[in-house]
Amino acid sequence: MAGTAEGLDALDARLLLLLSDEPRLGVLECSRRLGVARGTVQARMDRLVQRGILLGFPPELDLAAMGYGLTAFAVLEIAQGHRAVVAEQLAAIDEVCEVHATTGQGDLFVRMVARSNADLQRVIDEIVGVTGVRRTSTSIALSTPVAPRVRPLLERIAAQG
């Protein structure tokens, strides 16, 4: 496979764009829309999975519609050498959606959801109670002007082919 420095070529990017738009498409329909053989699409998908680029086909969920209308972010300062233990304990809190190890002011950046302000206080209390967490600073998201996305990157790669 002729790849770019980013690890994808134009056909890979076009395939991923197609699957991003319509994740329930089968291999045969993808091949028809892309104008390539079914085996080519299957081989590309297999390689994208093998290389860890295509991680799966989870449904896109609206957390607010599920009752979790409040999103917040916390910067955590933790005791040195406790990152793995803290991350494991944070993963046990259902409302913690993602955790990133960071540089700068804090050590971990946490995205969490809650049903209300009172529920957010409960979640924050759970986080503060995690062994190794020294200090937190939490901000509530008011809106999401740019949602998580990869489409512009895929479109750029697709246009290079």
Solvent accessible surface area in square Angstrom, and as a share of the most:
residue,aa,sasa,rsa
1,M,91,0.41
2,A,84,0.65
3,G,47,0.46
4,T,48,0.28
5,A,110,0.85
6,E,113,0.51
7,G,18,0.17
8,L,14,0.07
9,D,19,0.10
10,A,16,0.13
11,L,28,0.14
12,D,0,0.00
13,A,0,0.00
14,R,97,0.36
15,L,1,0.01
16,L,16,0.08
17,L,22,0.11
18,L,25,0.12
19,L,8,0.04
20,S,66,0.43
21,D,82,0.42
22,E,69,0.31
23,P,64,0.40
24,R,231,0.84
25,L,32,0.16
26,G,42,0.40
27,V,27,0.16
28,L,123,0.61
29,E,47,0.21
30,C,0,0.00
31,S,6,0.04
32,R,162,0.59
33,R,104,0.38
34,L,20,0.10
35,G,67,0.64
36,V,46,0.26
37,A,66,0.52
38,R,128,0.47
39,G,46,0.44
40,T,48,0.28
41,V,2,0.01
42,Q,61,0.27
43,A,35,0.27
44,R,34,0.12
45,M,26,0.11
46,D,77,0.40
47,R,88,0.32
48,L,0,0.00
49,V,84,0.49
50,Q,152,0.68
51,R,103,0.37
52,G,43,0.41
53,I,64,0.32
54,L,19,0.10
55,L,158,0.79
56,G,34,0.33
57,F,98,0.41
58,P,104,0.66
59,P,102,0.64
60,E,174,0.78
61,L,113,0.56
62,D,88,0.45
63,L,55,0.28
64,A,62,0.48
65,A,86,0.67
66,M,99,0.44
67,G,30,0.29
68,Y,47,0.18
69,G,58,0.56
70,L,25,0.13
71,T,37,0.21
72,A,0,0.00
73,F,62,0.26
74,A,1,0.01
75,V,50,0.29
76,L,0,0.00
77,E,61,0.27
78,I,20,0.10
79,A,10,0.08
80,Q,178,0.79
81,G,84,0.81
82,H,67,0.30
83,R,140,0.51
84,A,77,0.59
85,V,75,0.43
86,V,0,0.00
87,A,36,0.28
88,E,130,0.58
89,Q,57,0.25
90,L,0,0.00
91,A,82,0.64
92,A,82,0.64
93,I,12,0.06
94,D,135,0.70
95,E,19,0.09
96,V,18,0.10
97,C,52,0.31
98,E,64,0.29
99,V,47,0.27
100,H,90,0.40
101,A,67,0.52
102,T,59,0.34
103,T,134,0.78
104,G,71,0.68
105,Q,165,0.73
106,G,4,0.04
107,D,57,0.29
108,L,2,0.01
109,F,74,0.31
110,V,0,0.00
111,R,63,0.23
112,M,0,0.00
113,V,7,0.04
114,A,0,0.00
115,R,138,0.51
116,S,52,0.33
117,N,105,0.54
118,A,80,0.62
119,D,24,0.12
120,L,8,0.04
121,Q,96,0.43
122,R,102,0.37
123,V,0,0.00
124,I,33,0.17
125,D,79,0.41
126,E,72,0.32
127,I,2,0.01
128,V,80,0.46
129,G,61,0.59
130,V,10,0.06
131,T,91,0.53
132,G,10,0.09
133,V,17,0.10
134,R,172,0.63
135,R,163,0.59
136,T,36,0.21
137,S,71,0.46
138,T,48,0.28
139,S,71,0.46
140,I,81,0.41
141,A,33,0.25
142,L,173,0.86
143,S,81,0.52
144,T,91,0.53
145,P,125,0.78
146,V,100,0.57
147,A,57,0.45
148,P,131,0.83
149,R,154,0.56
150,V,90,0.51
151,R,91,0.33
152,P,54,0.34
153,L,101,0.50
154,L,14,0.07
155,E,79,0.35
156,R,155,0.56
157,I,11,0.05
158,A,18,0.14
159,A,86,0.67
160,Q,105,0.47
161,G,86,0.82
